[in-house]
Amino acid sequence: QGGTFTENISLVSGTQLVSSYHQQHVATQGGQRRLPGSGGSIQTILNGDITLADKTLVDGFDINGMILGDGVESLTLYRNLITPAAGQDGIELVNIDNSGKPILISDNTITAADTGISALGNALDLDLTDNTIVDAVVRAITIEATGPDASNWLVTGNALSGTNAGTGTEATFTNSGTGSVILTLTGNSSS
């Protein structure tokens, strides 16, 4: 339901947290069906942080806080407006080891984060598509692979802007491990 909710949320594995603001569909025996009550006119506002778990989905929220994933794999963050508190990253993923189990971060808008999207781990299978990161204090995107396994990073269609209070670098991609990294950069913009 639309409205404003103030609390920190910790998801359990397999949770799909969807707002009623956008039309949502579910798979049924009769095919895809629109979830009743979805596609409303009132945004769902969450004042607090969201902690992710494996195989979770967060779709369509206005989040005044950060999204944190520690050791997660195969998740989706879609169509969220994220405004973290001062000194926080918008989306922070740590201890990731998800080779072959992609993390999809798509169509989100992140405003005034220290780093808009930060990901660190042994192996990272990431798909960052069509996100808008506005006024990142330090950097819009930071990704680092640290281990011996292969990583695959698709970064496409993102619009990045920073305040240049940090290094002035919009994005950094680092392989400090011994595994290979395939990095695909297409259609991104930086201002």
LINHULIN-V235705 format. One record per run of one state. SS is the DSSP state (H for helix, E for strand, C for the rest). FROM is the first residue (numbers start at 1). TO is the last residue. If there is no record, write none. Layout:
BEGIN
ss:SS from:FROM to:TO
ss:SS from:FROM to:TO
END
This chain:
BEGIN
ss:C from:1 to:2
ss:E from:3 to:6
ss:C from:7 to:8
ss:E from:9 to:10
ss:C from:11 to:15
ss:E from:16 to:18
ss:C from:19 to:24
ss:E from:25 to:28
ss:C from:29 to:30
ss:E from:31 to:34
ss:C from:35 to:43
ss:E from:44 to:47
ss:C from:48 to:49
ss:E from:50 to:51
ss:C from:52 to:56
ss:E from:57 to:59
ss:C from:60 to:60
ss:E from:61 to:64
ss:C from:65 to:66
ss:E from:67 to:70
ss:C from:71 to:75
ss:E from:76 to:78
ss:C from:79 to:80
ss:E from:81 to:82
ss:C from:83 to:90
ss:E from:91 to:97
ss:C from:98 to:102
ss:E from:103 to:106
ss:C from:107 to:108
ss:E from:109 to:111
ss:C from:112 to:114
ss:E from:115 to:123
ss:C from:124 to:124
ss:E from:125 to:129
ss:C from:130 to:131
ss:E from:132 to:136
ss:C from:137 to:138
ss:E from:139 to:145
ss:C from:146 to:150
ss:E from:151 to:156
ss:C from:157 to:158
ss:E from:159 to:162
ss:C from:163 to:170
ss:E from:171 to:175
ss:C from:176 to:180
ss:E from:181 to:186
ss:C from:187 to:188
ss:E from:189 to:190
ss:C from:191 to:191
END
